[in-house]
């Protein structure tokens, strides 16, 4: 059990509230930025997903193999996460689906 407690403490240190806010702000801004382009929906989504994955790889690095495994799991779910953020944003951002 001590190994899980140590892992949890390490993750808390690496992933602060500010880090999470920066991550979601980055993702939101990329979605809005891509919505304003003339690309097809699939290409916009692919661009957002790739940018967010690059952001994670650049900002959430670790020498701990367990943490790297968790980061890789998160990366696998980026398409689902960005879609959820998009669905939430389109309720509040005018013209998000029209661009």
mmCIF file as gemmi writes it, N, C-alpha and C atoms, coordinates in Angstrom:
data_model
loop_
_atom_site.group_PDB
_atom_site.id
_atom_site.type_symbol
_atom_site.label_atom_id
_atom_site.label_alt_id
_atom_site.label_comp_id
_atom_site.label_asym_id
_atom_site.label_entity_id
_atom_site.label_seq_id
_atom_site.pdbx_PDB_ins_code
_atom_site.Cartn_x
_atom_site.Cartn_y
_atom_site.Cartn_z
_atom_site.occupancy
_atom_site.B_iso_or_equiv
_atom_site.pdbx_formal_charge
_atom_site.auth_seq_id
_atom_site.auth_asym_id
_atom_site.pdbx_PDB_model_num
ATOM 1 N N . UNK Axp A 1 ? 0.806 -1.203 0 1 0 ? 1 A 1
ATOM 2 C CA . UNK Axp A 1 ? 0 0 0 1 0 ? 1 A 1
ATOM 3 C C . UNK Axp A 1 ? 0.849 1.267 0 1 0 ? 1 A 1
ATOM 4 N N . UNK Axp A 2 ? 2.034 1.163 0.567 1 0 ? 2 A 1
ATOM 5 C CA . UNK Axp A 2 ? 2.908 2.321 0.639 1 0 ? 2 A 1
ATOM 6 C C . UNK Axp A 2 ? 3.327 2.802 -0.748 1 0 ? 2 A 1
ATOM 7 N N . UNK Axp A 3 ? 3.502 1.876 -1.686 1 0 ? 3 A 1
ATOM 8 C CA . UNK Axp A 3 ? 3.892 2.258 -3.047 1 0 ? 3 A 1
ATOM 9 C C . UNK Axp A 3 ? 2.797 3.109 -3.709 1 0 ? 3 A 1
ATOM 10 N N . UNK Axp A 4 ? 1.528 2.778 -3.444 1 0 ? 4 A 1
ATOM 11 C CA . UNK Axp A 4 ? 0.426 3.554 -4.029 1 0 ? 4 A 1
ATOM 12 C C . UNK Axp A 4 ? 0.337 4.932 -3.391 1 0 ? 4 A 1
ATOM 13 N N . UNK Axp A 5 ? 0.612 5.006 -2.103 1 0 ? 5 A 1
ATOM 14 C CA . UNK Axp A 5 ? 0.593 6.295 -1.423 1 0 ? 5 A 1
ATOM 15 C C . UNK Axp A 5 ? 1.716 7.182 -1.963 1 0 ? 5 A 1
ATOM 16 N N . UNK Axp A 6 ? 2.893 6.605 -2.157 1 0 ? 6 A 1
ATOM 17 C CA . UNK Axp A 6 ? 4.014 7.364 -2.721 1 0 ? 6 A 1
ATOM 18 C C . UNK Axp A 6 ? 3.702 7.832 -4.139 1 0 ? 6 A 1
ATOM 19 N N . UNK Axp A 7 ? 3.093 6.95 -4.938 1 0 ? 7 A 1
ATOM 20 C CA . UNK Axp A 7 ? 2.728 7.311 -6.308 1 0 ? 7 A 1
ATOM 21 C C . UNK Axp A 7 ? 1.711 8.44 -6.313 1 0 ? 7 A 1
ATOM 22 N N . UNK Axp A 8 ? 0.713 8.344 -5.442 1 0 ? 8 A 1
ATOM 23 C CA . UNK Axp A 8 ? -0.307 9.386 -5.365 1 0 ? 8 A 1
ATOM 24 C C . UNK Axp A 8 ? 0.308 10.728 -4.973 1 0 ? 8 A 1
ATOM 25 N N . UNK Axp A 9 ? 1.217 10.729 -4.023 1 0 ? 9 A 1
ATOM 26 C CA . UNK Axp A 9 ? 1.87 11.974 -3.61 1 0 ? 9 A 1
ATOM 27 C C . UNK Axp A 9 ? 2.715 12.561 -4.731 1 0 ? 9 A 1
ATOM 28 N N . UNK Axp A 10 ? 3.404 11.713 -5.468 1 0 ? 10 A 1
ATOM 29 C CA . UNK Axp A 10 ? 4.23 12.179 -6.579 1 0 ? 10 A 1
ATOM 30 C C . UNK Axp A 10 ? 3.361 12.778 -7.679 1 0 ? 10 A 1
ATOM 31 N N . UNK Axp A 11 ? 2.249 12.122 -7.987 1 0 ? 11 A 1
ATOM 32 C CA . UNK Axp A 11 ? 1.339 12.636 -9.013 1 0 ? 11 A 1
ATOM 33 C C . UNK Axp A 11 ? 0.764 13.977 -8.582 1 0 ? 11 A 1
ATOM 34 N N . UNK Axp A 12 ? 0.399 14.105 -7.322 1 0 ? 12 A 1
ATOM 35 C CA . UNK Axp A 12 ? -0.138 15.378 -6.824 1 0 ? 12 A 1
ATOM 36 C C . UNK Axp A 12 ? 0.875 16.505 -6.984 1 0 ? 12 A 1
ATOM 37 N N . UNK Axp A 13 ? 2.148 16.194 -6.747 1 0 ? 13 A 1
ATOM 38 C CA . UNK Axp A 13 ? 3.187 17.211 -6.904 1 0 ? 13 A 1
ATOM 39 C C . UNK Axp A 13 ? 3.362 17.604 -8.368 1 0 ? 13 A 1
ATOM 40 N N . UNK Axp A 14 ? 3.312 16.644 -9.269 1 0 ? 14 A 1
ATOM 41 C CA . UNK Axp A 14 ? 3.522 16.889 -10.699 1 0 ? 14 A 1
ATOM 42 C C . UNK Axp A 14 ? 2.326 17.579 -11.342 1 0 ? 14 A 1
ATOM 43 N N . UNK Axp A 15 ? 1.128 17.179 -10.934 1 0 ? 15 A 1
ATOM 44 C CA . UNK Axp A 15 ? -0.096 17.665 -11.567 1 0 ? 15 A 1
ATOM 45 C C . UNK Axp A 15 ? -0.833 18.563 -10.576 1 0 ? 15 A 1
ATOM 46 N N . UNK Axp A 16 ? -0.538 19.831 -10.639 1 0 ? 16 A 1
ATOM 47 C CA . UNK Axp A 16 ? -1.167 20.785 -9.74 1 0 ? 16 A 1
ATOM 48 C C . UNK Axp A 16 ? -2.498 21.257 -10.324 1 0 ? 16 A 1
ATOM 49 N N . UNK Axp A 17 ? -3.25 21.975 -9.493 1 0 ? 17 A 1
ATOM 50 C CA . UNK Axp A 17 ? -4.496 22.571 -9.975 1 0 ? 17 A 1
ATOM 51 C C . UNK Axp A 17 ? -4.223 23.527 -11.128 1 0 ? 17 A 1
ATOM 52 N N . UNK Axp A 18 ? -3.133 24.284 -11.008 1 0 ? 18 A 1
ATOM 53 C CA . UNK Axp A 18 ? -2.772 25.217 -12.083 1 0 ? 18 A 1
ATOM 54 C C . UNK Axp A 18 ? -2.422 24.465 -13.366 1 0 ? 18 A 1
ATOM 55 N N . UNK Axp A 19 ? -1.73 23.339 -13.232 1 0 ? 19 A 1
ATOM 56 C CA . UNK Axp A 19 ? -1.378 22.537 -14.399 1 0 ? 19 A 1
ATOM 57 C C . UNK Axp A 19 ? -2.599 22.007 -15.121 1 0 ? 19 A 1
ATOM 58 N N . UNK Axp A 20 ? -3.579 21.561 -14.355 1 0 ? 20 A 1
ATOM 59 C CA . UNK Axp A 20 ? -4.827 21.061 -14.948 1 0 ? 20 A 1
ATOM 60 C C . UNK Axp A 20 ? -5.573 22.193 -15.644 1 0 ? 20 A 1
ATOM 61 N N . UNK Axp A 21 ? -5.617 23.359 -15 1 0 ? 21 A 1
ATOM 62 C CA . UNK Axp A 21 ? -6.298 24.51 -15.611 1 0 ? 21 A 1
ATOM 63 C C . UNK Axp A 21 ? -5.606 24.905 -16.916 1 0 ? 21 A 1
ATOM 64 N N . UNK Axp A 22 ? -4.281 24.919 -16.905 1 0 ? 22 A 1
ATOM 65 C CA . UNK Axp A 22 ? -3.527 25.262 -18.123 1 0 ? 22 A 1
ATOM 66 C C . UNK Axp A 22 ? -3.827 24.246 -19.216 1 0 ? 22 A 1
ATOM 67 N N . UNK Axp A 23 ? -3.881 22.968 -18.851 1 0 ? 23 A 1
ATOM 68 C CA . UNK Axp A 23 ? -4.189 21.909 -19.82 1 0 ? 23 A 1
ATOM 69 C C . UNK Axp A 23 ? -5.568 22.121 -20.45 1 0 ? 23 A 1
ATOM 70 N N . UNK Axp A 24 ? -6.594 22.365 -19.614 1 0 ? 24 A 1
ATOM 71 C CA . UNK Axp A 24 ? -7.94 22.545 -20.15 1 0 ? 24 A 1
ATOM 72 C C . UNK Axp A 24 ? -8.067 23.846 -20.939 1 0 ? 24 A 1
ATOM 73 N N . UNK Axp A 25 ? -7.402 24.902 -20.501 1 0 ? 25 A 1
ATOM 74 C CA . UNK Axp A 25 ? -7.418 26.156 -21.265 1 0 ? 25 A 1
ATOM 75 C C . UNK Axp A 25 ? -6.758 25.966 -22.627 1 0 ? 25 A 1
ATOM 76 N N . UNK Axp A 26 ? -5.637 25.258 -22.653 1 0 ? 26 A 1
ATOM 77 C CA . UNK Axp A 26 ? -4.952 24.984 -23.916 1 0 ? 26 A 1
ATOM 78 C C . UNK Axp A 26 ? -5.879 24.215 -24.858 1 0 ? 26 A 1
ATOM 79 N N . UNK Axp A 27 ? -6.512 23.168 -24.331 1 0 ? 27 A 1
ATOM 80 C CA . UNK Axp A 27 ? -7.406 22.343 -25.15 1 0 ? 27 A 1
ATOM 81 C C . UNK Axp A 27 ? -8.579 23.168 -25.669 1 0 ? 27 A 1
ATOM 82 N N . UNK Axp A 28 ? -9.185 23.951 -24.788 1 0 ? 28 A 1
ATOM 83 C CA . UNK Axp A 28 ? -10.312 24.805 -25.185 1 0 ? 28 A 1
ATOM 84 C C . UNK Axp A 28 ? -9.901 25.776 -26.282 1 0 ? 28 A 1
ATOM 85 N N . UNK Axp A 29 ? -8.752 26.408 -26.116 1 0 ? 29 A 1
ATOM 86 C CA . UNK Axp A 29 ? -8.288 27.378 -27.118 1 0 ? 29 A 1
ATOM 87 C C . UNK Axp A 29 ? -7.982 26.715 -28.453 1 0 ? 29 A 1
ATOM 88 N N . UNK Axp A 30 ? -7.434 25.515 -28.43 1 0 ? 30 A 1
ATOM 89 C CA . UNK Axp A 30 ? -7.17 24.791 -29.682 1 0 ? 30 A 1
ATOM 90 C C . UNK Axp A 30 ? -8.474 24.44 -30.397 1 0 ? 30 A 1
ATOM 91 N N . UNK Axp A 31 ? -9.487 24.054 -29.648 1 0 ? 31 A 1
ATOM 92 C CA . UNK Axp A 31 ? -10.784 23.729 -30.25 1 0 ? 31 A 1
ATOM 93 C C . UNK Axp A 31 ? -11.374 24.972 -30.908 1 0 ? 31 A 1
ATOM 94 N N . UNK Axp A 32 ? -11.345 26.084 -30.209 1 0 ? 32 A 1
ATOM 95 C CA . UNK Axp A 32 ? -11.889 27.332 -30.759 1 0 ? 32 A 1
ATOM 96 C C . UNK Axp A 32 ? -11.086 27.78 -31.974 1 0 ? 32 A 1
ATOM 97 N N . UNK Axp A 33 ? -9.778 27.663 -31.884 1 0 ? 33 A 1
ATOM 98 C CA . UNK Axp A 33 ? -8.908 28.029 -33.007 1 0 ? 33 A 1
ATOM 99 C C . UNK Axp A 33 ? -9.227 27.191 -34.242 1 0 ? 33 A 1
ATOM 100 N N . UNK Axp A 34 ? -9.383 25.904 -34.081 1 0 ? 34 A 1
ATOM 101 C CA . UNK Axp A 34 ? -9.672 25.021 -35.212 1 0 ? 34 A 1
ATOM 102 C C . UNK Axp A 34 ? -11.09 25.236 -35.745 1 0 ? 34 A 1
ATOM 103 N N . UNK Axp A 35 ? -12.006 25.622 -34.88 1 0 ? 35 A 1
ATOM 104 C CA . UNK Axp A 35 ? -13.382 25.871 -35.329 1 0 ? 35 A 1
ATOM 105 C C . UNK Axp A 35 ? -13.437 27.011 -36.335 1 0 ? 35 A 1
ATOM 106 N N . UNK Axp A 36 ? -12.493 27.907 -36.241 1 0 ? 36 A 1
ATOM 107 C CA . UNK Axp A 36 ? -12.475 29.075 -37.129 1 0 ? 36 A 1
ATOM 108 C C . UNK Axp A 36 ? -11.786 28.801 -38.46 1 0 ? 36 A 1
ATOM 109 N N . UNK Axp A 37 ? -11.24 27.605 -38.636 1 0 ? 37 A 1
ATOM 110 C CA . UNK Axp A 37 ? -10.588 27.271 -39.908 1 0 ? 37 A 1
ATOM 111 C C . UNK Axp A 37 ? -11.626 26.718 -40.88 1 0 ? 37 A 1
ATOM 112 N N . UNK Axp A 38 ? -11.225 26.582 -42.13 1 0 ? 38 A 1
ATOM 113 C CA . UNK Axp A 38 ? -12.136 26.078 -43.155 1 0 ? 38 A 1
ATOM 114 C C . UNK Axp A 38 ? -11.941 24.588 -43.412 1 0 ? 38 A 1
ATOM 115 N N . UNK Axp A 39 ? -11.24 23.92 -42.537 1 0 ? 39 A 1
ATOM 116 C CA . UNK Axp A 39 ? -11.011 22.489 -42.709 1 0 ? 39 A 1
ATOM 117 C C . UNK Axp A 39 ? -12.283 21.692 -42.445 1 0 ? 39 A 1
ATOM 118 N N . UNK Axp A 40 ? -12.268 20.455 -42.872 1 0 ? 40 A 1
ATOM 119 C CA . UNK Axp A 40 ? -13.366 19.547 -42.564 1 0 ? 40 A 1
ATOM 120 C C . UNK Axp A 40 ? -13.319 19.188 -41.076 1 0 ? 40 A 1
ATOM 121 N N . UNK Axp A 41 ? -14.45 18.768 -40.531 1 0 ? 41 A 1
ATOM 122 C CA . UNK Axp A 41 ? -14.548 18.444 -39.115 1 0 ? 41 A 1
ATOM 123 C C . UNK Axp A 41 ? -13.536 17.416 -38.647 1 0 ? 41 A 1
ATOM 124 N N . UNK Axp A 42 ? -13.321 16.379 -39.469 1 0 ? 42 A 1
ATOM 125 C CA . UNK Axp A 42 ? -12.369 15.325 -39.105 1 0 ? 42 A 1
ATOM 126 C C . UNK Axp A 42 ? -10.967 15.895 -38.98 1 0 ? 42 A 1
ATOM 127 N N . UNK Axp A 43 ? -10.577 16.759 -39.916 1 0 ? 43 A 1
ATOM 128 C CA . UNK Axp A 43 ? -9.24 17.349 -39.896 1 0 ? 43 A 1
ATOM 129 C C . UNK Axp A 43 ? -9.064 18.286 -38.703 1 0 ? 43 A 1
ATOM 130 N N . UNK Axp A 44 ? -10.121 19.037 -38.373 1 0 ? 44 A 1
ATOM 131 C CA . UNK Axp A 44 ? -10.073 19.914 -37.203 1 0 ? 44 A 1
ATOM 132 C C . UNK Axp A 44 ? -9.847 19.087 -35.942 1 0 ? 44 A 1
ATOM 133 N N . UNK Axp A 45 ? -10.602 18.01 -35.819 1 0 ? 45 A 1
ATOM 134 C CA . UNK Axp A 45 ? -10.489 17.14 -34.64 1 0 ? 45 A 1
ATOM 135 C C . UNK Axp A 45 ? -9.094 16.538 -34.552 1 0 ? 45 A 1
ATOM 136 N N . UNK Axp A 46 ? -8.583 16.082 -35.672 1 0 ? 46 A 1
ATOM 137 C CA . UNK Axp A 46 ? -7.25 15.484 -35.704 1 0 ? 46 A 1
ATOM 138 C C . UNK Axp A 46 ? -6.195 16.508 -35.295 1 0 ? 46 A 1
ATOM 139 N N . UNK Axp A 47 ? -6.327 17.753 -35.762 1 0 ? 47 A 1
ATOM 140 C CA . UNK Axp A 47 ? -5.382 18.806 -35.395 1 0 ? 47 A 1
ATOM 141 C C . UNK Axp A 47 ? -5.424 19.108 -33.902 1 0 ? 47 A 1
ATOM 142 N N . UNK Axp A 48 ? -6.627 19.165 -33.337 1 0 ? 48 A 1
ATOM 143 C CA . UNK Axp A 48 ? -6.772 19.41 -31.9 1 0 ? 48 A 1
ATOM 144 C C . UNK Axp A 48 ? -6.151 18.261 -31.114 1 0 ? 48 A 1
ATOM 145 N N . UNK Axp A 49 ? -6.494 17.039 -31.468 1 0 ? 49 A 1
ATOM 146 C CA . UNK Axp A 49 ? -5.962 15.874 -30.747 1 0 ? 49 A 1
ATOM 147 C C . UNK Axp A 49 ? -4.435 15.847 -30.798 1 0 ? 49 A 1
ATOM 148 N N . UNK Axp A 50 ? -3.866 16.085 -31.968 1 0 ? 50 A 1
ATOM 149 C CA . UNK Axp A 50 ? -2.407 16.079 -32.105 1 0 ? 50 A 1
ATOM 150 C C . UNK Axp A 50 ? -1.75 17.182 -31.28 1 0 ? 50 A 1
ATOM 151 N N . UNK Axp A 51 ? -2.355 18.369 -31.266 1 0 ? 51 A 1
ATOM 152 C CA . UNK Axp A 51 ? -1.799 19.484 -30.492 1 0 ? 51 A 1
ATOM 153 C C . UNK Axp A 51 ? -1.855 19.183 -28.996 1 0 ? 51 A 1
ATOM 154 N N . UNK Axp A 52 ? -2.946 18.606 -28.534 1 0 ? 52 A 1
ATOM 155 C CA . UNK Axp A 52 ? -3.093 18.29 -27.113 1 0 ? 52 A 1
ATOM 156 C C . UNK Axp A 52 ? -2.115 17.174 -26.716 1 0 ? 52 A 1
ATOM 157 N N . UNK Axp A 53 ? -1.962 16.185 -27.555 1 0 ? 53 A 1
ATOM 158 C CA . UNK Axp A 53 ? -1.003 15.107 -27.272 1 0 ? 53 A 1
ATOM 159 C C . UNK Axp A 53 ? 0.412 15.672 -27.192 1 0 ? 53 A 1
ATOM 160 N N . UNK Axp A 54 ? 0.775 16.554 -28.112 1 0 ? 54 A 1
ATOM 161 C CA . UNK Axp A 54 ? 2.092 17.181 -28.078 1 0 ? 54 A 1
ATOM 162 C C . UNK Axp A 54 ? 2.262 18.014 -26.806 1 0 ? 54 A 1
ATOM 163 N N . UNK Axp A 55 ? 1.206 18.71 -26.411 1 0 ? 55 A 1
ATOM 164 C CA . UNK Axp A 55 ? 1.239 19.503 -25.181 1 0 ? 55 A 1
ATOM 165 C C . UNK Axp A 55 ? 1.512 18.616 -23.969 1 0 ? 55 A 1
ATOM 166 N N . UNK Axp A 56 ? 0.83 17.488 -23.902 1 0 ? 56 A 1
ATOM 167 C CA . UNK Axp A 56 ? 1.026 16.563 -22.775 1 0 ? 56 A 1
ATOM 168 C C . UNK Axp A 56 ? 2.449 16.015 -22.785 1 0 ? 56 A 1
ATOM 169 N N . UNK Axp A 57 ? 2.91 15.588 -23.929 1 0 ? 57 A 1
ATOM 170 C CA . UNK Axp A 57 ? 4.262 15.024 -24.019 1 0 ? 57 A 1
ATOM 171 C C . UNK Axp A 57 ? 5.329 16.057 -23.667 1 0 ? 57 A 1
ATOM 172 N N . UNK Axp A 58 ? 5.07 17.309 -23.955 1 0 ? 58 A 1
ATOM 173 C CA . UNK Axp A 58 ? 6.039 18.367 -23.669 1 0 ? 58 A 1
ATOM 174 C C . UNK Axp A 58 ? 6.007 18.832 -22.22 1 0 ? 58 A 1
ATOM 175 N N . UNK Axp A 59 ? 4.847 18.756 -21.579 1 0 ? 59 A 1
ATOM 176 C CA . UNK Axp A 59 ? 4.693 19.343 -20.253 1 0 ? 59 A 1
ATOM 177 C C . UNK Axp A 59 ? 4.569 18.347 -19.106 1 0 ? 59 A 1
ATOM 178 N N . UNK Axp A 60 ? 4.283 17.108 -19.398 1 0 ? 60 A 1
ATOM 179 C CA . UNK Axp A 60 ? 4.123 16.113 -18.341 1 0 ? 60 A 1
ATOM 180 C C . UNK Axp A 60 ? 5.141 14.999 -18.553 1 0 ? 60 A 1
ATOM 181 N N . UNK Axp A 61 ? 6.391 15.278 -18.2 1 0 ? 61 A 1
ATOM 182 C CA . UNK Axp A 61 ? 7.469 14.311 -18.363 1 0 ? 61 A 1
ATOM 183 C C . UNK Axp A 61 ? 7.834 13.736 -17.002 1 0 ? 61 A 1
ATOM 184 N N . UNK Axp A 62 ? 8.296 12.503 -17.011 1 0 ? 62 A 1
ATOM 185 C CA . UNK Axp A 62 ? 8.698 11.872 -15.766 1 0 ? 62 A 1
ATOM 186 C C . UNK Axp A 62 ? 9.75 10.804 -16.055 1 0 ? 62 A 1
ATOM 187 N N . UNK Axp A 63 ? 10.61 10.574 -15.083 1 0 ? 63 A 1
ATOM 188 C CA . UNK Axp A 63 ? 11.564 9.476 -15.192 1 0 ? 63 A 1
ATOM 189 C C . UNK Axp A 63 ? 10.987 8.21 -14.565 1 0 ? 63 A 1
ATOM 190 N N . UNK Axp A 64 ? 9.867 8.352 -13.896 1 0 ? 64 A 1
ATOM 191 C CA . UNK Axp A 64 ? 9.206 7.227 -13.251 1 0 ? 64 A 1
ATOM 192 C C . UNK Axp A 64 ? 8.417 6.434 -14.3 1 0 ? 64 A 1
ATOM 193 N N . UNK Axp A 65 ? 8.721 5.143 -14.469 1 0 ? 65 A 1
ATOM 194 C CA . UNK Axp A 65 ? 8.031 4.363 -15.501 1 0 ? 65 A 1
ATOM 195 C C . UNK Axp A 65 ? 6.525 4.198 -15.249 1 0 ? 65 A 1
ATOM 196 N N . UNK Axp A 66 ? 6.122 4.186 -13.996 1 0 ? 66 A 1
ATOM 197 C CA . UNK Axp A 66 ? 4.689 4.068 -13.692 1 0 ? 66 A 1
ATOM 198 C C . UNK Axp A 66 ? 3.968 5.346 -14.114 1 0 ? 66 A 1
ATOM 199 N N . UNK Axp A 67 ? 4.556 6.479 -13.807 1 0 ? 67 A 1
ATOM 200 C CA . UNK Axp A 67 ? 3.955 7.745 -14.225 1 0 ? 67 A 1
ATOM 201 C C . UNK Axp A 67 ? 3.91 7.857 -15.74 1 0 ? 67 A 1
ATOM 202 N N . UNK Axp A 68 ? 4.964 7.413 -16.405 1 0 ? 68 A 1
ATOM 203 C CA . UNK Axp A 68 ? 4.961 7.423 -17.868 1 0 ? 68 A 1
ATOM 204 C C . UNK Axp A 68 ? 3.868 6.529 -18.425 1 0 ? 68 A 1
ATOM 205 N N . UNK Axp A 69 ? 3.619 5.407 -17.78 1 0 ? 69 A 1
ATOM 206 C CA . UNK Axp A 69 ? 2.536 4.523 -18.215 1 0 ? 69 A 1
ATOM 207 C C . UNK Axp A 69 ? 1.192 5.227 -18.058 1 0 ? 69 A 1
ATOM 208 N N . UNK Axp A 70 ? 1.007 5.937 -16.951 1 0 ? 70 A 1
ATOM 209 C CA . UNK Axp A 70 ? -0.244 6.67 -16.732 1 0 ? 70 A 1
ATOM 210 C C . UNK Axp A 70 ? -0.408 7.797 -17.755 1 0 ? 70 A 1
ATOM 211 N N . UNK Axp A 71 ? 0.692 8.469 -18.08 1 0 ? 71 A 1
ATOM 212 C CA . UNK Axp A 71 ? 0.645 9.522 -19.098 1 0 ? 71 A 1
ATOM 213 C C . UNK Axp A 71 ? 0.259 8.927 -20.447 1 0 ? 71 A 1
ATOM 214 N N . UNK Axp A 72 ? 0.818 7.775 -20.775 1 0 ? 72 A 1
ATOM 215 C CA . UNK Axp A 72 ? 0.476 7.117 -22.045 1 0 ? 72 A 1
ATOM 216 C C . UNK Axp A 72 ? -0.976 6.673 -22.084 1 0 ? 72 A 1
ATOM 217 N N . UNK Axp A 73 ? -1.502 6.246 -20.952 1 0 ? 73 A 1
ATOM 218 C CA . UNK Axp A 73 ? -2.932 5.891 -20.885 1 0 ? 73 A 1
ATOM 219 C C . UNK Axp A 73 ? -3.776 7.134 -21.12 1 0 ? 73 A 1
ATOM 220 N N . UNK Axp A 74 ? -3.399 8.238 -20.498 1 0 ? 74 A 1
ATOM 221 C CA . UNK Axp A 74 ? -4.117 9.497 -20.714 1 0 ? 74 A 1
ATOM 222 C C . UNK Axp A 74 ? -4.097 9.881 -22.186 1 0 ? 74 A 1
ATOM 223 N N . UNK Axp A 75 ? -2.953 9.738 -22.829 1 0 ? 75 A 1
ATOM 224 C CA . UNK Axp A 75 ? -2.821 10.093 -24.24 1 0 ? 75 A 1
ATOM 225 C C . UNK Axp A 75 ? -3.762 9.257 -25.105 1 0 ? 75 A 1
ATOM 226 N N . UNK Axp A 76 ? -3.952 8.001 -24.757 1 0 ? 76 A 1
ATOM 227 C CA . UNK Axp A 76 ? -4.871 7.145 -25.517 1 0 ? 76 A 1
ATOM 228 C C . UNK Axp A 76 ? -6.303 7.663 -25.476 1 0 ? 76 A 1
ATOM 229 N N . UNK Axp A 77 ? -6.659 8.356 -24.398 1 0 ? 77 A 1
ATOM 230 C CA . UNK Axp A 77 ? -8.02 8.848 -24.232 1 0 ? 77 A 1
ATOM 231 C C . UNK Axp A 77 ? -8.208 10.313 -24.643 1 0 ? 77 A 1
ATOM 232 N N . UNK Axp A 78 ? -7.187 10.918 -25.211 1 0 ? 78 A 1
ATOM 233 C CA . UNK Axp A 78 ? -7.287 12.317 -25.639 1 0 ? 78 A 1
ATOM 234 C C . UNK Axp A 78 ? -8.425 12.543 -26.635 1 0 ? 78 A 1
ATOM 235 N N . UNK Axp A 79 ? -8.64 11.686 -27.639 1 0 ? 79 A 1
ATOM 236 C CA . UNK Axp A 79 ? -9.765 11.925 -28.558 1 0 ? 79 A 1
ATOM 237 C C . UNK Axp A 79 ? -11.124 11.98 -27.842 1 0 ? 79 A 1
ATOM 238 N N . UNK Axp A 80 ? -11.308 11.157 -26.846 1 0 ? 80 A 1
ATOM 239 C CA . UNK Axp A 80 ? -12.56 11.167 -26.085 1 0 ? 80 A 1
ATOM 240 C C . UNK Axp A 80 ? -12.647 12.443 -25.251 1 0 ? 80 A 1
ATOM 241 N N . UNK Axp A 81 ? -11.556 12.81 -24.613 1 0 ? 81 A 1
ATOM 242 C CA . UNK Axp A 81 ? -11.531 13.995 -23.77 1 0 ? 81 A 1
ATOM 243 C C . UNK Axp A 81 ? -11.77 15.267 -24.58 1 0 ? 81 A 1
ATOM 244 N N . UNK Axp A 82 ? -11.11 15.395 -25.722 1 0 ? 82 A 1
ATOM 245 C CA . UNK Axp A 82 ? -11.316 16.597 -26.535 1 0 ? 82 A 1
ATOM 246 C C . UNK Axp A 82 ? -12.735 16.673 -27.077 1 0 ? 82 A 1
ATOM 247 N N . UNK Axp A 83 ? -13.333 15.522 -27.385 1 0 ? 83 A 1
ATOM 248 C CA . UNK Axp A 83 ? -14.725 15.519 -27.845 1 0 ? 83 A 1
ATOM 249 C C . UNK Axp A 83 ? -15.661 15.979 -26.74 1 0 ? 83 A 1
ATOM 250 N N . UNK Axp A 84 ? -15.411 15.541 -25.523 1 0 ? 84 A 1
ATOM 251 C CA . UNK Axp A 84 ? -16.238 15.969 -24.385 1 0 ? 84 A 1
ATOM 252 C C . UNK Axp A 84 ? -16.11 17.472 -24.153 1 0 ? 84 A 1
ATOM 253 N N . UNK Axp A 85 ? -14.892 17.981 -24.248 1 0 ? 85 A 1
ATOM 254 C CA . UNK Axp A 85 ? -14.689 19.422 -24.071 1 0 ? 85 A 1
ATOM 255 C C . UNK Axp A 85 ? -15.39 20.185 -25.183 1 0 ? 85 A 1
ATOM 256 N N . UNK Axp A 86 ? -15.306 19.69 -26.401 1 0 ? 86 A 1
ATOM 257 C CA . UNK Axp A 86 ? -15.995 20.327 -27.533 1 0 ? 86 A 1
ATOM 258 C C . UNK Axp A 86 ? -17.51 20.35 -27.303 1 0 ? 86 A 1
ATOM 259 N N . UNK Axp A 87 ? -18.062 19.221 -26.889 1 0 ? 87 A 1
ATOM 260 C CA . UNK Axp A 87 ? -19.513 19.143 -26.658 1 0 ? 87 A 1
ATOM 261 C C . UNK Axp A 87 ? -19.942 20.149 -25.604 1 0 ? 87 A 1
ATOM 262 N N . UNK Axp A 88 ? -19.133 20.322 -24.575 1 0 ? 88 A 1
ATOM 263 C CA . UNK Axp A 88 ? -19.457 21.291 -23.542 1 0 ? 88 A 1
ATOM 264 C C . UNK Axp A 88 ? -19.291 22.711 -24.061 1 0 ? 88 A 1
ATOM 265 N N . UNK Axp A 89 ? -18.248 22.97 -24.81 1 0 ? 89 A 1
ATOM 266 C CA . UNK Axp A 89 ? -17.989 24.311 -25.333 1 0 ? 89 A 1
ATOM 267 C C . UNK Axp A 89 ? -19.055 24.795 -26.299 1 0 ? 89 A 1
ATOM 268 N N . UNK Axp A 90 ? -19.577 23.909 -27.108 1 0 ? 90 A 1
ATOM 269 C CA . UNK Axp A 90 ? -20.519 24.373 -28.138 1 0 ? 90 A 1
ATOM 270 C C . UNK Axp A 90 ? -21.8 24.925 -27.532 1 0 ? 90 A 1
ATOM 271 N N . UNK Axp A 91 ? -22.049 24.635 -26.262 1 0 ? 91 A 1
ATOM 272 C CA . UNK Axp A 91 ? -23.199 25.228 -25.569 1 0 ? 91 A 1
ATOM 273 C C . UNK Axp A 91 ? -22.941 26.69 -25.207 1 0 ? 91 A 1
ATOM 274 N N . UNK Axp A 92 ? -21.662 27.067 -25.07 1 0 ? 92 A 1
ATOM 275 C CA . UNK Axp A 92 ? -21.317 28.379 -24.531 1 0 ? 92 A 1
ATOM 276 C C . UNK Axp A 92 ? -20.579 29.296 -25.487 1 0 ? 92 A 1
ATOM 277 N N . UNK Axp A 93 ? -20.024 28.772 -26.565 1 0 ? 93 A 1
ATOM 278 C CA . UNK Axp A 93 ? -19.24 29.596 -27.492 1 0 ? 93 A 1
ATOM 279 C C . UNK Axp A 93 ? -20.061 29.784 -28.773 1 0 ? 93 A 1
ATOM 280 N N . UNK Axp A 94 ? -20.437 31.023 -29.021 1 0 ? 94 A 1
ATOM 281 C CA . UNK Axp A 94 ? -21.223 31.345 -30.214 1 0 ? 94 A 1
ATOM 282 C C . UNK Axp A 94 ? -20.431 31.035 -31.47 1 0 ? 94 A 1
ATOM 283 N N . UNK Axp A 95 ? -21.082 30.358 -32.416 1 0 ? 95 A 1
ATOM 284 C CA . UNK Axp A 95 ? -20.479 30.076 -33.714 1 0 ? 95 A 1
ATOM 285 C C . UNK Axp A 95 ? -19.491 28.931 -33.733 1 0 ? 95 A 1
ATOM 286 N N . UNK Axp A 96 ? -19.357 28.197 -32.649 1 0 ? 96 A 1
ATOM 287 C CA . UNK Axp A 96 ? -18.374 27.122 -32.607 1 0 ? 96 A 1
ATOM 288 C C . UNK Axp A 96 ? -18.694 26.036 -33.626 1 0 ? 96 A 1
ATOM 289 N N . UNK Axp A 97 ? -19.953 25.711 -33.805 1 0 ? 97 A 1
ATOM 290 C CA . UNK Axp A 97 ? -20.314 24.653 -34.738 1 0 ? 97 A 1
ATOM 291 C C . UNK Axp A 97 ? -20.58 25.2 -36.143 1 0 ? 97 A 1
ATOM 292 N N . UNK Axp A 98 ? -20.681 26.509 -36.287 1 0 ? 98 A 1
ATOM 293 C CA . UNK Axp A 98 ? -21.006 27.081 -37.593 1 0 ? 98 A 1
ATOM 294 C C . UNK Axp A 98 ? -19.776 27.376 -38.429 1 0 ? 98 A 1
ATOM 295 N N . UNK Axp A 99 ? -18.636 27.493 -37.792 1 0 ? 99 A 1
ATOM 296 C CA . UNK Axp A 99 ? -17.427 27.888 -38.526 1 0 ? 99 A 1
ATOM 297 C C . UNK Axp A 99 ? -16.915 26.754 -39.371 1 0 ? 99 A 1
